[in-house]
């Protein structure tokens, strides 16, 4: 496993919990799950920023952006509903 010298000599890196964290972070499955989350969250954040902005857009515009976000998310997962 690759890790920095600072991590290996820190109290966190030498503890059992720290080694578990290191294992998780260096595991490819962890990064695959992070990638999956980002494929969804990035588009949802765009809609949330619109809703939360000081300038309130028309509801029709928000619904249009929500539909657009859904399509982009679907596209990110190659239209496979299970994902």
N, CA and C atoms as a LAMMPS dump frame, in Angstrom:
ITEM: TIMESTEP
0
ITEM: NUMBER OF ATOMS
249
ITEM: BOX BOUNDS ff ff ff
-5.0000000000000000e+02 5.0000000000000000e+02
-5.0000000000000000e+02 5.0000000000000000e+02
-5.0000000000000000e+02 5.0000000000000000e+02
ITEM: ATOMS id mol type element x y z
1 1 1 N 0.835 -1.19 0
2 1 2 C 0 0 0
3 1 3 C 0.873 1.245 0
4 2 1 N 0.419 2.242 -0.71
5 2 2 C 1.145 3.502 -0.766
6 2 3 C 0.565 4.462 0.257
7 3 1 N 1.403 5.091 1.037
8 3 2 C 0.966 6.167 1.927
9 3 3 C 2.17 7.022 2.271
10 4 1 N 1.89 8.209 2.753
11 4 2 C 2.97 9.145 3.029
12 4 3 C 3.682 8.798 4.336
13 5 1 N 4.913 9.313 4.455
14 5 2 C 5.682 9.109 5.691
15 5 3 C 4.962 9.725 6.877
16 6 1 N 4.404 10.929 6.648
17 6 2 C 3.706 11.631 7.733
18 6 3 C 2.563 10.785 8.284
19 7 1 N 1.828 10.149 7.385
20 7 2 C 0.705 9.307 7.818
21 7 3 C 1.213 8.107 8.604
22 8 1 N 2.239 7.457 8.09
23 8 2 C 2.743 6.246 8.745
24 8 3 C 3.269 6.499 10.149
25 9 1 N 3.82 7.688 10.404
26 9 2 C 4.362 7.956 11.74
27 9 3 C 3.39 8.714 12.639
28 10 1 N 2.252 9.145 12.088
29 10 2 C 1.275 9.87 12.912
30 10 3 C 0.557 8.902 13.846
31 11 1 N -0.06 9.454 14.885
32 11 2 C -0.79 8.591 15.82
33 11 3 C -2.009 7.963 15.146
34 12 1 N -2.551 8.609 14.115
35 12 2 C -3.689 8.041 13.399
36 12 3 C -3.251 6.899 12.486
37 13 1 N -2.13 7.093 11.818
38 13 2 C -1.63 6.074 10.891
39 13 3 C -1.154 4.817 11.581
40 14 1 N -0.75 4.94 12.826
41 14 2 C -0.256 3.769 13.547
42 14 3 C -1.348 3.065 14.351
43 15 1 N -2.524 3.685 14.444
44 15 2 C -3.61 3.043 15.2
45 15 3 C -4.358 2.048 14.314
46 16 1 N -5.092 1.17 14.945
47 16 2 C -5.859 0.17 14.21
48 16 3 C -6.936 0.844 13.358
49 17 1 N -7.607 1.847 13.911
50 17 2 C -8.632 2.561 13.153
51 17 3 C -8.015 3.292 11.968
52 18 1 N -6.85 3.855 12.173
53 18 2 C -6.158 4.55 11.09
54 18 3 C -5.787 3.618 9.951
55 19 1 N -5.362 2.42 10.293
56 19 2 C -5.031 1.44 9.252
57 19 3 C -6.276 1.006 8.481
58 20 1 N -7.422 0.939 9.182
59 20 2 C -8.676 0.609 8.504
60 20 3 C -9.05 1.716 7.518
61 21 1 N -8.883 2.955 7.948
62 21 2 C -9.177 4.094 7.07
63 21 3 C -8.264 4.053 5.846
64 22 1 N -6.997 3.8 6.071
65 22 2 C -6.028 3.715 4.974
66 22 3 C -6.449 2.628 3.987
67 23 1 N -6.856 1.488 4.496
68 23 2 C -7.285 0.384 3.639
69 23 3 C -8.494 0.783 2.793
70 24 1 N -9.464 1.433 3.423
71 24 2 C -10.673 1.85 2.706
72 24 3 C -10.339 2.86 1.623
73 25 1 N -9.544 3.863 1.964
74 25 2 C -9.23 4.94 1.017
75 25 3 C -8.402 4.429 -0.16
76 26 1 N -7.585 3.448 0.064
77 26 2 C -6.762 2.922 -1.017
78 26 3 C -7.455 1.81 -1.809
79 27 1 N -8.662 1.464 -1.401
80 27 2 C -9.408 0.401 -2.077
81 27 3 C -10.125 0.965 -3.311
82 28 1 N -10.01 0.279 -4.428
83 28 2 C -10.651 0.734 -5.669
84 28 3 C -12.17 0.803 -5.558
85 29 1 N -12.765 -0.071 -4.768
86 29 2 C -14.227 -0.035 -4.608
87 29 3 C -14.674 1.278 -3.978
88 30 1 N -13.895 1.778 -3.037
89 30 2 C -14.205 3.057 -2.404
90 30 3 C -14.285 4.157 -3.462
91 31 1 N -13.303 4.214 -4.328
92 31 2 C -13.259 5.27 -5.344
93 31 3 C -14.329 5.066 -6.403
94 32 1 N -14.697 3.828 -6.669
95 32 2 C -15.803 3.572 -7.597
96 32 3 C -17.103 4.112 -7.006
97 33 1 N -17.306 3.896 -5.709
98 33 2 C -18.505 4.414 -5.04
99 33 3 C -18.502 5.943 -5.003
100 34 1 N -17.347 6.541 -4.777
101 34 2 C -17.243 8 -4.794
102 34 3 C -17.61 8.522 -6.18
103 35 1 N -17.106 7.878 -7.198
104 35 2 C -17.409 8.271 -8.575
105 35 3 C -18.904 8.182 -8.849
106 36 1 N -19.53 7.122 -8.389
107 36 2 C -20.968 6.951 -8.563
108 36 3 C -21.736 8.084 -7.887
109 37 1 N -21.348 8.417 -6.686
110 37 2 C -22.003 9.514 -5.956
111 37 3 C -21.863 10.834 -6.699
112 38 1 N -20.678 11.099 -7.206
113 38 2 C -20.442 12.356 -7.917
114 38 3 C -21.256 12.454 -9.199
115 39 1 N -21.498 11.329 -9.851
116 39 2 C -22.309 11.33 -11.068
117 39 3 C -23.724 11.811 -10.796
118 40 1 N -24.192 11.652 -9.583
119 40 2 C -25.537 12.087 -9.201
120 40 3 C -25.502 13.476 -8.571
121 41 1 N -24.66 13.643 -7.586
122 41 2 C -24.67 14.847 -6.767
123 41 3 C -24.348 16.116 -7.558
124 42 1 N -23.46 16.029 -8.518
125 42 2 C -23.072 17.213 -9.283
126 42 3 C -24.288 17.859 -9.937
127 43 1 N -25.165 17.068 -10.502
128 43 2 C -26.342 17.608 -11.186
129 43 3 C -27.413 18.07 -10.195
130 44 1 N -27.539 17.383 -9.089
131 44 2 C -28.498 17.786 -8.063
132 44 3 C -28.072 19.126 -7.448
133 45 1 N -26.782 19.317 -7.271
134 45 2 C -26.279 20.576 -6.701
135 45 3 C -26.629 21.781 -7.567
136 46 1 N -26.612 21.607 -8.873
137 46 2 C -26.978 22.707 -9.77
138 46 3 C -28.41 23.15 -9.484
139 47 1 N -29.311 22.194 -9.352
140 47 2 C -30.711 22.511 -9.076
141 47 3 C -30.853 23.133 -7.691
142 48 1 N -30.165 22.591 -6.705
143 48 2 C -30.259 23.132 -5.352
144 48 3 C -29.744 24.569 -5.279
145 49 1 N -28.688 24.876 -6.027
146 49 2 C -28.19 26.257 -6.051
147 49 3 C -29.216 27.2 -6.644
148 50 1 N -29.933 26.755 -7.657
149 50 2 C -30.993 27.587 -8.248
150 50 3 C -32.089 27.872 -7.235
151 51 1 N -32.516 26.837 -6.539
152 51 2 C -33.593 26.973 -5.565
153 51 3 C -33.172 27.862 -4.4
154 52 1 N -31.913 27.778 -4.015
155 52 2 C -31.422 28.499 -2.839
156 52 3 C -30.885 29.901 -3.155
157 53 1 N -30.875 30.299 -4.405
158 53 2 C -30.285 31.593 -4.746
159 53 3 C -31.182 32.74 -4.289
160 54 1 N -30.6 33.939 -4.191
161 54 2 C -31.351 35.127 -3.803
162 54 3 C -32.344 35.533 -4.884
163 55 1 N -31.961 35.304 -6.138
164 55 2 C -32.863 35.578 -7.25
165 55 3 C -33.704 34.33 -7.461
166 56 1 N -34.975 34.431 -7.21
167 56 2 C -35.856 33.263 -7.302
168 56 3 C -36.354 33.082 -8.733
169 57 1 N -35.91 32.014 -9.401
170 57 2 C -36.396 31.764 -10.759
171 57 3 C -37.833 31.245 -10.737
172 58 1 N -38.488 31.312 -11.873
173 58 2 C -39.858 30.82 -11.992
174 58 3 C -39.875 29.306 -11.774
175 59 1 N -40.988 28.822 -11.228
176 59 2 C -41.102 27.389 -10.942
177 59 3 C -40.924 26.552 -12.2
178 60 1 N -41.429 27.034 -13.323
179 60 2 C -41.273 26.295 -14.57
180 60 3 C -39.816 26.083 -14.918
181 61 1 N -38.992 27.097 -14.663
182 61 2 C -37.559 26.999 -14.929
183 61 3 C -36.917 25.964 -14.015
184 62 1 N -37.325 25.957 -12.752
185 62 2 C -36.776 24.981 -11.795
186 62 3 C -37.157 23.56 -12.209
187 63 1 N -38.424 23.359 -12.58
188 63 2 C -38.854 22.032 -13.029
189 63 3 C -38.089 21.598 -14.279
190 64 1 N -37.854 22.534 -15.183
191 64 2 C -37.085 22.227 -16.39
192 64 3 C -35.665 21.791 -16.033
193 65 1 N -35.045 22.499 -15.084
194 65 2 C -33.694 22.14 -14.641
195 65 3 C -33.676 20.785 -13.93
196 66 1 N -34.748 20.501 -13.176
197 66 2 C -34.837 19.196 -12.516
198 66 3 C -34.919 18.077 -13.56
199 67 1 N -35.729 18.279 -14.582
200 67 2 C -35.823 17.286 -15.645
201 67 3 C -34.489 17.119 -16.364
202 68 1 N -33.82 18.238 -16.596
203 68 2 C -32.507 18.201 -17.248
204 68 3 C -31.507 17.422 -16.382
205 69 1 N -31.529 17.654 -15.067
206 69 2 C -30.636 16.945 -14.147
207 69 3 C -30.922 15.445 -14.172
208 70 1 N -32.213 15.08 -14.187
209 70 2 C -32.583 13.658 -14.251
210 70 3 C -32.035 13.009 -15.516
211 71 1 N -32.168 13.713 -16.63
212 71 2 C -31.659 13.177 -17.896
213 71 3 C -30.141 13.008 -17.869
214 72 1 N -29.443 13.988 -17.305
215 72 2 C -27.982 13.899 -17.227
216 72 3 C -27.552 12.748 -16.323
217 73 1 N -28.271 12.564 -15.219
218 73 2 C -27.964 11.458 -14.306
219 73 3 C -28.208 10.129 -15.015
220 74 1 N -29.356 10.024 -15.703
221 74 2 C -29.658 8.811 -16.467
222 74 3 C -28.562 8.535 -17.488
223 75 1 N -28.132 9.588 -18.158
224 75 2 C -27.09 9.456 -19.17
225 75 3 C -25.767 8.994 -18.551
226 76 1 N -25.442 9.506 -17.375
227 76 2 C -24.216 9.094 -16.684
228 76 3 C -24.196 7.607 -16.376
229 77 1 N -25.379 7.026 -16.232
230 77 2 C -25.482 5.602 -15.921
231 77 3 C -25.949 4.796 -17.128
232 78 1 N -25.762 5.368 -18.324
233 78 2 C -26.115 4.692 -19.583
234 78 3 C -27.554 4.193 -19.614
235 79 1 N -28.439 4.974 -19.025
236 79 2 C -29.892 4.664 -18.987
237 79 3 C -30.212 3.324 -18.355
238 80 1 N -29.349 2.847 -17.466
239 80 2 C -29.605 1.602 -16.735
240 80 3 C -30.246 1.973 -15.418
241 81 1 N -31.549 1.698 -15.304
242 81 2 C -32.334 2.127 -14.15
243 81 3 C -31.81 1.547 -12.833
244 82 1 N -31.32 0.325 -12.865
245 82 2 C -30.843 -0.349 -11.647
246 82 3 C -29.734 0.45 -10.957
247 83 1 N -28.878 1.114 -11.763
248 83 2 C -27.78 1.872 -11.194
249 83 3 C -28.299 3.123 -10.532
